[in-house]
Amino acid sequence: MKKKLQSGNLKEMSMLIALIIIIVLFAILTKGTLLRPMNIANLINQNAYVVILACGMLLCILTGGNIDLSVGSTVALVGACAGTFIITWKWNPYLSIVLCLLVGIALGVWQGFWIAYVGIPPFICTLSGMLVFRGITLLILKGLTLAPFPTAYTQLSTGFIPDIRAEGITLFGTKLNLLCILVGVVIAVAYVVLQLKNNATRKKKGYETEPLVSMLIKMVIICAAILAVFWKLAQHKGIPTVLIILGILLLVYNFITQKTVMGRHLYAIGGNKKAAELSGVKTKKMMFLAYTNMSFIAAIAGLVFAARLNSSSPVAGQSFEMDAIASCFIGGASAYGGTGTIGGALIGALIMGTLNNGMSIMGISSNTQQVVKGLVLLIAVAIDVLGKSNFNLSGIKAMFSGKAKTAEKKST
Amino acid sequence: MRLGNILLEMRNITKLFPGVKALDEVNIQVEEGEIHALCGENGAGKSTLMKVLSGIHPFGTYEGDIIYQGTECRFKTIKDSERKGIVIIHQELALVPYLSIAENMFLGNEQIKHKGVIDWDKTNSECAKYLRMVGLHENPRTLIKDIGVGKQQLVEIAKALAKNVKLLILDEPTSSLNEQDAKNLLDMLIRFKGEGITSILISHKLNEISYCSDKITIIRDGKTIETLVKGKDEISEPRIIRGMVGREMKNRFPAREHNIGDVSLEIRDWTVFHPLFTERKVVDNVSITLRKGEVVGISGLIGAGRTELCMSVFGHAYGHNISGRLLLDGKEIHLNDIPSAIEHGIMYVTEDRKGDGLIISDSIKHNISLSRPAFIAKNGVIDQDLEAIKGKAFSAELGVKTPTIEQLVGNLSGGNQQKVLLAKALFAEPDILMLDEPTRGVDVGAKYEIYEIINKMVENGKSVLMISSELPELLGMADRIYVMNEGHLVAELPNDGTATQEKIMGYILRDSNREISDTQNQTEGVTQE
């Protein structure tokens, strides 16, 4: 147990601590603006697409550090489809959403086929997808932007769940969204009950259980975090619709990766493809599923993003793939595959999002922001690489000693 | 020519790998201007010894002294040994296919004008000079991929000459050559003797060894057994074989009740082609039967097609254009992918546990359950508690020494990793288990435990097909032994006391010699074009 904590969760833990430090730092630097209720809601809305994409990207990365470069273009293409269906052809928004998701799956099947069954390296196949899908987007939109969407559709991303009581509730002198508070409490209670129940059944069956103290500490921290977020949201307009989508996706993909045979197979392929194959894992099928799923996820992100923009833009989603990839790697996924979790990817996305948002509030130019984000990615992965070699810096040492040797040779 | 001078002496070389003693106080003396052959079974330690000499296993990772040209040498890298004129040519050629002959020849040793700019005229003219020395008439600009293996071997030798070689080490240089090319190569080595180049030749082909070598050192189980000198000792194949296999057999194998039942698996007329070189047959019309409660061994050299046979049976995990029939308990089955093989109760355990077998970065329990997650899952959802229970049970059953099954497999010793690999195979509840070198790189104690596991399997009525390069292991464990050679089945021996190591080795080697002349006729037709 101890071993596992050390190797697997160390990076995730350190990244969680880094996230907390970043939040505290920017809360101070922005004189509290970062943690204002409205800004929290903004943060969620702004970064929803990164978290959504990271869920899919993680599955690809698990299979061996493979990435999908086409997701930005898929986001744009699905947005274009949504615009065409809903704005130009005036179709029912809900039907259109389903159709757009099908379009996403079709794009995924296309890429998954080439990658899994033909054996095109994912990097190249999705680079092609990046160009092709962007081109199709431009063709569909003829280079123009479609706007605006009807409210029924934009609610998907920018809306809030209406309160059950119009006047809300007043607690400690602040007016709050009642539903939001209730949901927060329900989630926290549900979490505690589930944990306790789980623990009880494990004890009954005679399995190892976590020590009570550490379990309690963990519970208190997580409940506090949940309640704090919902408390803040309740002071604004309540629960953003997109938070529901995020919550469902995170739960589903966490379940898939941690509890299902499919998830286990994805990790196995990334850990040792040959061994997985000889153990009866259908590696091709898994690769196909991972990439089909990625485009499906990108379609969801595309719908959410188009709703947020309130338009279908041919330049939507540019460099989204990089945000998603960076989130996974910052969150502890290995660039060689086989390790990484949805929780980690979420932390990575939140780090990126907080950096973005915090620096924007401070008025730092987006040029500087890019520099900072790039360095954060590098440092996060460097910690991982150095951590694996037990911080002995052997690689760096070897590099220098190698240089010294060649220099020696030349002088003789 | 100062014949009789000792060029190289390796004294009391001991090399440990985690859990195994690969070399145990090995001594070898090579005189200047001789061809010194190194003989031994697969895994006897020949290649390891040469890796120590060439600095691939650097100074400090082994014990003992290397004295070369009268001075003690401490090679840290290949470059160190090459600077002294020691060049090793591996069995797997180390040439870059998409570079030219000249570029390959001077790779890492480039002909430079000034400040890192390559002098192409010099490169190509120097290359042509060395190619003439080895009798290869090819344009230096030809790409390596466009010339045959025989010529590539000559390029390797020319490359060694370009490094001003004094001691040339060749690891199985003729294994992929036809008879004529092989003879040319050996004649060249004899010619080199006159030019002051000493050679160490590792080979399984005893006729070649007796043809060209002046001395033969025999290594067995990491120990030097003897050195035979031409003209002084008898040099004949039976004599060399006796040295190679003549070890004592003590109580190294647990006893088992022999209770052999009906035929469980029948492999009929099995033929497999190479996945890349699609016209090359790697398994040629092999038929094997396997009974319940029986351990059947397959003997042969590396490359005899043993692994390829088992893997192709295991749901076509290897090979191309596979033909033949499989009968499981008398009924014909078709296994087109690995999951269906596992579902039919057939399991293959790889010889390369780190490369193809285990997920080093994952826990023992996840590794074990990977072979058949259906046993611990409902509707695709894993019952992690059940997984832990089963994982613990299997790990305890096989005697994996670990504090917890959460331990990462990469942190285990070789023997324990091998047990996890076996546990993974047994987790799938196979009736037929194909074990490929199940005790490779495992220490004696763990070997015994693995033999006990195998015995337990067959006592429960399962069948085990075991590939092993260690003859004593086959004789100690198997009920019957098949011998394979270059894709063919060449012998089937009941292990009733009449089978001996000498007999099996005789089959392996005699047939490998015959095979050369057989295939030569075929390949000549192809290469003449």
Contacts between the chains, C-beta under 8 A, distances in Angstrom:
chain1	res1	chain2	res2	distance
A	1	B	404	6.5
A	1	B	406	5.5
A	3	B	404	7.5
A	3	B	406	6.3
A	3	B	407	5.9
A	3	B	408	6.4
A	3	B	411	7.3
A	4	B	363	6.8
A	4	B	406	5.0
A	4	B	408	7.7
A	7	B	408	6.4
A	202	B	385	6.7
A	205	B	385	6.0
A	207	B	385	5.5
A	207	B	388	6.4
A	207	B	389	7.9
A	259	B	381	5.5
A	259	B	382	5.7
A	259	B	384	7.2
A	260	B	377	7.6
A	260	B	380	5.1
A	260	B	381	5.4
A	260	B	382	6.3
A	261	B	373	4.3
A	261	B	374	7.5
A	261	B	377	5.0
A	261	B	380	5.0
A	261	B	381	7.7
A	261	B	382	6.1
A	262	B	380	6.3
A	264	B	366	6.9
A	264	B	369	7.8
A	264	B	370	7.1
A	264	B	373	6.0
A	264	B	382	6.4
A	265	B	373	7.8
A	267	B	359	7.9
A	267	B	362	6.9
A	267	B	366	7.6
A	268	B	359	5.8
A	268	B	362	7.4
A	268	B	366	7.8
A	268	B	370	5.5
A	271	B	359	3.5
A	271	B	360	7.3
A	271	B	361	5.2
A	271	B	362	5.3
A	272	B	355	7.9
A	272	B	356	7.7
A	272	B	358	6.9
A	272	B	359	4.6
A	272	B	360	6.9
A	274	B	355	6.5
A	274	B	356	4.4
A	275	B	350	7.8
A	275	B	355	8.0
A	275	B	356	5.6
A	275	B	357	5.4
A	275	B	358	5.8
A	275	B	359	5.7
A	275	B	370	7.9
A	276	B	359	7.3
A	276	B	370	7.1
A	277	B	317	7.2
A	277	B	338	6.6
A	278	B	314	7.7
A	278	B	317	6.2
A	278	B	338	6.6
A	278	B	348	6.7
A	278	B	350	6.0
A	278	B	356	5.8
A	278	B	357	7.1
A	279	B	338	7.8
A	279	B	370	4.5
A	279	B	371	4.7
A	279	B	424	6.8
A	280	B	338	4.8
A	280	B	339	4.5
A	280	B	341	7.8
A	280	B	342	4.5
A	280	B	371	6.1
A	280	B	372	7.0
A	280	B	428	7.5
A	281	B	370	7.2
A	282	B	337	7.3
A	282	B	339	6.4
A	338	B	359	7.0
A	338	B	361	5.4
A	338	B	362	7.2
A	339	B	361	6.6
